């Protein structure tokens, strides 16, 4: 509770960035964080970096090397299909 | 190789296409099923592997999960997204197998963040005793001046990929689902049956490490 009474520190903010971006902070915490941001270039840059990090991670394709077992699964599917249509 | 596919098959796998996809599967559309397999198989294997002792058992779990998906298809109501539903089936089967193997660690610990992992090295902040203790000693600098070409270069993306691959499995899977594949927080929680807090802490740690690696990389001369 005492944390609410004082200004936020930079090393506290960096741990709350995800909660902030996920909109999981209580209103009072969010206000403290935004108040800190307004006066801190370092943390403003940090938050921007985090947003850029998320954007760039989203550029990865997510496509993966196919794994073994496709034929087996195709058999499973065909067996299911013939079972379900009969 | 999968990479030679001219058309990205993912579009059909996004939740907004679920109804279409489920209809195709129910109609016995083999291509739709194999698209789904290609999209999720590797991810399913990695997640199953977290619950069971060997790769071979993980493969059986995944196979069993697909059977469960097909059998359950008629009952799928779309209350969750299709992918959430598929992974929940997988996780349930993996847990059952894991229990049978009498594993020693509880499943809840698989997704609970352990220990303390500061997002930023403590040395970047001013020490106790300083007038500005806990504020930046070495503040991050804006990336606004970094050309978009460099940010989006294959090399930068390869760095990010490398960091994610090296993460602990729970952090790796959560950041992949959230930030690479674009799952919502709710989808991830429901798919993996984990708490909102655990999901967020794992995501936080993963993102913080990716940011740190990017900061190192982007501070090098291009």
Contacts between the chains, C-beta under 8 A, distances in Angstrom:
chain1	res1	chain2	res2	distance
A	9	B	125	7.9
A	9	B	133	7.8
A	9	B	134	3.6
A	9	B	135	6.3
A	10	B	125	6.2
A	10	B	134	6.3
A	10	B	135	4.7
A	10	B	136	5.0
A	10	B	139	7.9
A	11	B	118	7.7
A	11	B	120	7.1
A	11	B	122	7.3
A	11	B	125	4.6
A	11	B	134	4.8
A	11	B	135	7.8
A	12	B	134	7.0
A	14	B	118	7.9
A	14	B	119	4.6
A	14	B	120	4.9
A	14	B	208	7.6
A	15	B	118	7.5
A	15	B	119	5.6
A	15	B	204	7.5
A	17	B	119	7.3
A	17	B	204	7.5
A	18	B	200	6.0
A	18	B	203	5.9
A	18	B	204	3.7
A	18	B	207	6.3
A	18	B	208	7.9
A	19	B	200	6.5
A	19	B	204	7.6
A	22	B	185	6.5
A	22	B	200	5.9
A	22	B	203	7.8
A	24	B	196	7.6
A	24	B	200	6.3
A	40	B	135	7.7
A	40	B	136	7.8
A	41	B	139	6.9
A	42	B	135	7.7
A	42	B	136	4.0
A	42	B	139	3.0
A	42	B	140	6.0
A	43	B	136	7.6
A	45	B	139	6.8
A	45	B	140	4.6
A	45	B	141	5.9
A	45	B	142	4.6
A	45	B	143	7.8
A	46	B	120	7.9
A	46	B	139	8.0
A	46	B	140	4.8
A	48	B	142	6.2
A	48	B	143	6.8
A	48	B	144	7.4
A	49	B	140	5.8
A	49	B	142	7.9
A	49	B	143	5.9
A	49	B	211	5.6
A	49	B	214	7.3
A	49	B	215	6.6
A	50	B	207	6.5
A	50	B	211	5.6
A	52	B	143	5.6
A	52	B	151	6.9
A	52	B	214	7.7
A	53	B	160	8.0
A	53	B	207	6.1
A	53	B	210	5.3
A	53	B	211	4.3
A	53	B	214	5.8
A	54	B	179	5.6
A	54	B	207	6.6
A	56	B	151	6.1
A	56	B	152	7.3
A	56	B	156	6.7
A	56	B	157	6.8
A	56	B	160	6.0
A	56	B	214	7.2
A	57	B	160	5.7
A	57	B	164	7.5
A	57	B	175	6.9
A	57	B	179	4.1
A	57	B	180	6.0
A	57	B	207	7.7
A	57	B	210	6.1
A	58	B	179	5.8
A	58	B	180	6.8
A	58	B	182	6.8
A	59	B	152	6.3
A	59	B	157	5.8
A	60	B	157	6.0
A	60	B	160	6.4
A	60	B	161	5.8
A	60	B	164	7.8
A	60	B	180	4.9
A	62	B	10	7.5
A	62	B	176	7.0
A	62	B	180	4.6
A	62	B	181	4.8
A	63	B	2	6.5
A	63	B	3	7.2
A	63	B	10	7.9
A	64	B	2	7.8
A	64	B	41	7.9
A	64	B	42	3.9
A	64	B	43	6.9
A	65	B	2	7.0
A	65	B	42	6.7
A	66	B	1	8.0
A	66	B	2	4.9
A	66	B	38	5.7
A	66	B	41	7.1
A	66	B	42	7.4
A	67	B	41	5.0
A	67	B	42	5.2
A	67	B	45	6.1
A	69	B	41	7.3
A	69	B	59	6.7
A	69	B	62	7.9
A	69	B	63	7.1
A	70	B	34	6.9
A	70	B	37	6.5
A	70	B	38	7.7
A	72	B	63	7.0
A	73	B	33	7.8
A	73	B	34	7.6
A	73	B	37	5.4
A	73	B	41	8.0
A	73	B	63	7.2
A	73	B	66	5.9
A	74	B	30	6.9
A	74	B	33	7.9
A	74	B	34	6.8
A	76	B	63	7.1
A	76	B	66	6.1
A	76	B	67	6.1
A	76	B	70	7.3
A	77	B	30	6.2
A	77	B	33	4.9
A	77	B	34	7.9
A	77	B	66	8.0
A	77	B	70	6.8
A	78	B	30	7.5
A	80	B	67	7.4
A	80	B	70	4.3
A	80	B	71	7.3
A	81	B	28	4.3
A	81	B	30	7.9
A	84	B	28	7.5
A	85	B	28	6.6
